[in-house]
């Protein structure tokens, strides 16, 4: 990839002196009408149909109508959503890469994940002599965008946040698309519901359960562009909620392993041997993950079958014990928190793990799905042809 000098500093250091330098791909800054659509760092739980989502689409569409070139970036949804909208509309854009994120592989990943047209996408790269912490690097990226922009369209700005401070009194601001900064999406709570007779009588002790929680981001193996498209196209709610996640798994016939929470970074599927009714009653909301520990959607498979396929119980212990665990058992190790209050005792989840993916299509007669009610289970069965059980009356 060819990079050329821009002649601009990336920003200013604390003394006001130029900090770093900017390089760009050809044509990245040749446009004399560069526009930035500003969205503050977003809450972890987003919903389609929100005012700010529609306003972001309107702001980028306005740039297209007026022949502007959009300044965007990557790495955070607040930057990637305008970039994806520009990609959908066929709008020229210049992606400002944060420090240390300008390798050819990183650029290819951005183009692939956001489904951008390479012919319409240029890049600006920030070089700084110091190694910078992520927070500082992102702040330098933000300042660089402001330095380059001819027009600034705020859409959802957090009160007293960085964007508000940086743009205060700026005569380049056009506030026609500005909306109220979004709050967190509601947290679903399924506690206190009355179990169904079928769920009470079911032999859960013979099964392992994988709960299919909703997510506020791409599903495993899904491009970020597809997630953003669903956020832009859905009328309301979370386009990746528990029900849609379950339907996606059942229709694909594959339960994919993930590595987000595992020390060994091995792809694995988490199950529990606990009674799902009791597990859901005790589920808690996990603030760092922006979700509950479980929702009443899931897949149940016979314990003996999964054991034959390689599933094993998690090994619970103190973090300091990890080096003593045999190598072949480390993917199953779960460190217990050092807190003595017992609130984060993961051993109560009675976890099992299966390394890799699970081919549900080959187990069609052995697995069943879980849904909140018999009515919802009937609807899923009609659409997928699979057997399910409603957990609550």
Buried (B, 14 or more C-beta within 10 A) or exposed (E): EEBEEBEBBBBBEEEEEEBBBBBBBEEBBEBEEBBBBBBBBBBBBBBBBBEBBBBBBBBBBBBBEEEBBBBBBBBBBBBBBBBBBBBBBEBBBBBBBBBBBBEEEBBEBBBEBBBBEEEBBBBBBBEBEEEBEEEBBBBBBBBBBBBBBBBBBBBBBBEEEBBBEBBEEEEEBEEEBBBEBBEEBEEBEBEEBEBBEEBEEBEBEEBBBBBBBBBBBBBBEBBBBBBBBBBBEBEEBBBBBBBBBBBBBBEEBBBBBBEEEBBBEBBBBBBBBBBBBEBBBEBEEEEEBBBBBBBBBBBBBBBEBBBEBEBBBBBBBEEEEBEEBEEEEBBBBBBBEEEEEEEEEBEBBBBBBBBBBBEBEEBEEEBBBBBBBBEBBEBBBEEBEBBBBBBBE
